[in-house]
Amino acid sequence: MSLLIAGSIATDHLMTFGGRFADSLVVEQLDKLSVSFLVEDLEIRRGGCGPNISFGLAALGVRPVLVGAAGDDFADYRSWLERHGVDCDHIRISDSQHTARFVCTTDSTMAQFASFYPGAMSEARLLELRPIVEAVGEPSYVLIGPDDPDGMRRHTRECRQRGYPFVADPGQQLAFGEGELIRDLVDGAAILFSNEYESHLIAQKTGWTEDEVLSRVEVQVVTLGRDGARVMRSGHEPIEVPACQVEAAEPTGVGDAFRAGFLAALSWQLDLERAAQVGSTLASYVVETVGTQEYRLTREHFAARFAAAYGDAAAAEVRPHLGAI
């Protein structure tokens, strides 16, 4: 069995401007806008939902298969992921476009100018899952995360046709996708991931009530930020799991780490409550770190943090599965 993680592959270029953008803007002249800012630093970080989730799974000793499209500038990033246990053999490398890139400048007031270049991500629609499955084995799950919309739809439909259990994680595409696309991505999912705002957006855009959304998936997982997570199944009482509390540094990538921990626990045959607890514990390592893939785990530290948050009895169920960390 295998875990296929289909999602965007990107690098983030983050810059800081020490002043205020507002001081350089003339409202009456915005139609003639032409400004530049001398920035103080540049950080290039590895990103993209697919690699973030895959990195988290690998950190817990589960070897995921990353499915996505990148440019020929992906070599260093690929090497990083492979060194950390991610199978990158089935990534499509574009011969004409760069890897997707997020470029953002933030000023002293946290105002931002940002651009997103999809680049090679648009070629995710050309990927078929069946040859990958033939190479790596039947998937326990195919996670379909934010990516090229046509690629997401193609992967979802192929999962339905071939009977691959799929995890719907539409994320950022919810803001741009129409109801027809969202319904297509969600209906029939083994697991539906979203944050609380996105869960309401799913209901609004699909035209389904929240109960109808729940009836169309096997499990719905809603992350609640510092309040933890809620796991729901139709006909069952919701499972409420508190967050694993740590000192927060930067929230980017926390949701991806939660998903990685949740899926890792399911691959260990643990129940949904333990899965949410493992997800919350892994997410705590990201929220206390700047960067989505900069954290490091040891089995002893992870087990101790888990026990402190959820108790020794729960930790006793998880600890035997941490040997591969």
Secondary structure, DSSP 8 states (H G I E B T S, - for coil): -EEEEE---EEEEEEE-SS-GGGG--GGGGGG-------SEEEEEEE-HHHHHHHHHHHTT---EEE-EE-GGGHHHHHHHHHTT-B-TT-EE-SS---EEEEEEE-TTS-EEEEEE-GGGGGGGG--HHHHHHHH--EEEEEE-SS-HHHHHHHHHHHHHHT--EEE--GGGGGT--HHHHHHHHTT-SEEEEEHHHHHHHHHHH---HHHHHHTSSEEEEE-GGG-EEEE-TTS--EEE-------S--TTHHHHHHHHHHHHHHTT--HHHHHHHHHHHHHHHHTSSSSS-----HHHHHHHHHHHH-HHHHHHHGGG-TT-
